[in-house]
Amino acid sequence: MSKPKRALKKIPIFRTEDEEREFWATTDSTDYVDWSKARAVRFPRLLSDVRNEEDSRDPSAT
């Protein structure tokens, strides 16, 4: 016998990335996403648009 499907909650609209980050850090994603339907994907040409602290230092300061 299979489990009855439960209704997923609607993912809220976020005003900022910080707001979204905080939401997912404190929320169980299984209430919002059916992970049984997830598929593995690859992004071989994906370039990061995020710089870490080391990358953002002023090169003339060293």
N, CA, C and O of each residue as an XYZ file, in Angstrom:
248
protein
N       0.847     -1.176      0.000
C       0.000      0.000      0.000
C       0.898      1.247      0.000
O       1.826      1.339      0.803
N       0.628      2.187     -0.883
C       1.441      3.395     -0.979
C       0.926      4.464     -0.016
O      -0.233      4.460      0.401
N       1.834      5.374      0.317
C       1.476      6.472      1.217
C       0.563      7.446      0.481
O       0.728      7.664     -0.719
N      -0.387      8.025      1.181
C      -1.208      9.057      0.532
C      -0.357     10.293      0.275
O       0.499     10.656      1.082
N      -0.608     10.936     -0.868
C       0.158     12.139     -1.204
C      -0.331     13.295     -0.348
O      -1.531     13.500     -0.161
N       0.635     14.043      0.163
C       0.269     15.219      0.944
C       0.466     16.454      0.078
O       1.310     16.476     -0.818
N      -0.307     17.455      0.353
C      -0.219     18.692     -0.414
C       1.064     19.429     -0.044
O       1.400     19.570      1.131
N       1.762     19.888     -1.057
C       2.977     20.663     -0.830
C       2.609     22.122     -0.603
O       1.659     22.645     -1.185
N       3.389     22.761      0.263
C       3.194     24.184      0.513
C       3.757     24.976     -0.662
O       4.661     24.515     -1.360
N       3.216     26.162     -0.867
C       3.689     27.037     -1.933
C       4.953     27.758     -1.456
O       4.988     28.292     -0.348
N       5.986     27.769     -2.298
C       7.231     28.452     -1.959
C       6.965     29.955     -1.995
O       6.440     30.470     -2.982
N       7.326     30.660     -0.918
C       7.054     32.102     -0.888
C       7.931     32.888     -1.856
O       8.954     32.395     -2.332
N       7.522     34.092     -2.133
C       8.304     35.025     -2.942
C       9.231     35.771     -1.983
O       8.785     36.276     -0.953
N      10.504     35.841     -2.316
C      11.482     36.481     -1.446
C      11.893     37.830     -2.029
O      12.036     37.977     -3.243
N      12.080     38.805     -1.156
C      12.508     40.139     -1.597
C      14.015     40.194     -1.819
O      14.495     40.943     -2.670
N      14.765     39.396     -1.051
C      16.222     39.420     -1.157
C      16.776     38.003     -1.061
O      16.094     37.087     -0.601
N      18.023     37.836     -1.502
C      18.679     36.538     -1.356
C      18.896     36.199      0.108
O      18.804     35.033      0.494
N      19.182     37.197      0.924
C      19.366     36.951      2.358
C      18.089     36.407      2.986
O      18.138     35.496      3.813
N      16.956     36.961      2.595
C      15.667     36.488      3.096
C      15.441     35.034      2.674
O      14.996     34.212      3.475
N      15.748     34.727      1.428
C      15.583     33.353      0.942
C      16.537     32.403      1.652
O      16.151     31.299      2.037
N      17.776     32.834      1.822
C      18.787     32.007      2.499
C      18.343     31.671      3.926
O      18.455     30.527      4.365
N      17.846     32.666      4.632
C      17.372     32.455      6.008
C      16.186     31.498      6.034
O      16.093     30.632      6.904
N      15.279     31.663      5.070
C      14.111     30.790      4.997
C      14.526     29.328      4.844
O      14.066     28.471      5.598
N      15.397     29.036      3.868
C      15.791     27.647      3.620
C      16.693     27.087      4.717
O      16.747     25.873      4.914
N      17.392     27.953      5.424
C      18.247     27.502      6.534
C      17.409     27.043      7.725
O      17.879     26.267      8.557
N      16.172     27.521      7.806
C      15.333     27.209      8.965
C      14.062     26.440      8.603
O      13.185     26.262      9.448
N      13.959     25.991      7.373
C      12.734     25.345      6.889
C      13.041     23.966      6.318
O      14.076     23.769      5.682
N      12.151     23.027      6.543
C      12.290     21.689      5.975
C      11.791     21.719      4.523
O      10.603     21.930      4.276
N      12.690     21.510      3.581
C      12.331     21.617      2.160
C      11.331     20.553      1.720
O      10.656     20.734      0.706
N      11.218     19.449      2.454
C      10.272     18.405      2.049
C       8.823     18.850      2.183
O       7.925     18.198      1.651
N       8.582     19.960      2.894
C       7.231     20.522      2.944
C       6.892     21.260      1.653
O       5.724     21.540      1.383
N       7.926     21.579      0.845
C       7.761     22.398     -0.351
C       8.134     21.699     -1.652
O       7.683     22.105     -2.724
N       8.958     20.648     -1.570
C       9.478     19.987     -2.765
C       9.277     18.477     -2.640
O       9.559     17.891     -1.595
N       8.796     17.864     -3.693
C       8.667     16.404     -3.731
C       9.981     15.840     -4.264
O      10.157     15.702     -5.475
N      10.899     15.515     -3.360
C      12.231     15.061     -3.753
C      12.209     13.704     -4.433
O      13.208     13.321     -5.042
N      11.108     12.958     -4.357
C      11.035     11.670     -5.052
C      10.991     11.862     -6.567
O      11.261     10.929     -7.323
N      10.653     13.072     -7.008
C      10.609     13.376     -8.443
C      11.858     14.101     -8.927
O      11.941     14.484    -10.094
N      12.830     14.292     -8.036
C      14.053     15.021     -8.392
C      14.910     14.197     -9.344
O      14.905     12.967     -9.304
N      15.648     14.904    -10.204
C      16.584     14.254    -11.125
C      17.952     14.898    -10.961
O      18.061     16.089    -10.669
N      18.973     14.111    -11.150
C      20.333     14.642    -11.100
C      20.618     15.401    -12.391
O      20.280     14.941    -13.482
N      21.234     16.554    -12.256
C      21.596     17.356    -13.424
C      23.036     17.834    -13.284
O      23.595     17.859    -12.187
N      23.622     18.209    -14.411
C      24.973     18.762    -14.428
C      24.947     20.085    -15.157
O      24.194     20.279    -16.111
N      25.783     20.992    -14.688
C      25.953     22.287    -15.321
C      27.441     22.468    -15.591
O      28.114     23.191    -14.857
N      27.961     21.829    -16.622
C      29.409     21.824    -16.840
C      29.994     23.194    -17.163
O      31.181     23.418    -16.925
N      29.219     24.092    -17.685
C      29.746     25.409    -18.066
C      29.271     26.523    -17.136
O      29.375     27.704    -17.468
N      28.757     26.148    -15.989
C      28.254     27.132    -15.041
C      29.411     27.909    -14.431
O      30.362     27.331    -13.904
N      29.312     29.216    -14.512
C      30.335     30.085    -13.933
C      29.770     30.740    -12.680
O      28.626     31.195    -12.667
N      30.560     30.782    -11.656
C      30.128     31.397    -10.408
C      30.120     32.907    -10.544
O      31.043     33.492    -11.111
N      29.085     33.531    -10.029
C      29.056     34.988    -10.002
C      29.303     35.489     -8.580
O      29.137     36.672     -8.283
N      29.701     34.567     -7.715
C      29.976     34.903     -6.325
C      31.480     34.898     -6.108
O      32.174     33.958     -6.495
N      31.966     35.948     -5.492
C      33.392     36.022     -5.184
C      33.581     35.737     -3.703
O      32.803     36.195     -2.865
N      34.611     34.985     -3.396
C      34.892     34.796     -1.985
C      35.744     35.962     -1.496
O      36.183     36.794     -2.290
N      35.969     36.017     -0.215
C      36.673     37.155      0.376
C      38.063     37.330     -0.226
O      38.511     38.455     -0.445
N      38.738     36.227     -0.489
C      40.089     36.290     -1.050
C      40.064     36.908     -2.452
O      40.938     37.707     -2.787
N      39.081     36.552     -3.265
C      38.975     37.068     -4.629
C      38.662     38.559     -4.663
O      39.036     39.249     -5.611
N      37.978     39.060     -3.636
C      37.515     40.439     -3.676
C      38.505     41.418     -3.049
O      38.238     42.619     -3.003
N      39.639     40.922     -2.568
C      40.637     41.826     -2.003
C      41.253     42.700     -3.085
O      41.368     42.292     -4.241
N      41.635     43.877     -2.704
C      42.276     44.819     -3.608
C      43.687     44.310     -3.935
O      44.523     44.218     -3.036
N      43.967     43.977     -5.206
C      45.287     43.412     -5.548
C      46.427     44.403     -5.296
O      47.568     43.982     -5.103
N      46.148     45.689     -5.292
C      47.194     46.658     -5.052
C      47.564     46.765     -3.576
O      48.568     47.390     -3.232
N      46.761     46.161     -2.703
C      47.008     46.242     -1.266
C      48.094     45.251     -0.822
O      48.583     45.360      0.303
N      48.479     44.307     -1.656
C      49.473     43.310     -1.253
C      50.869     43.676     -1.673
O      51.811     42.931     -1.403
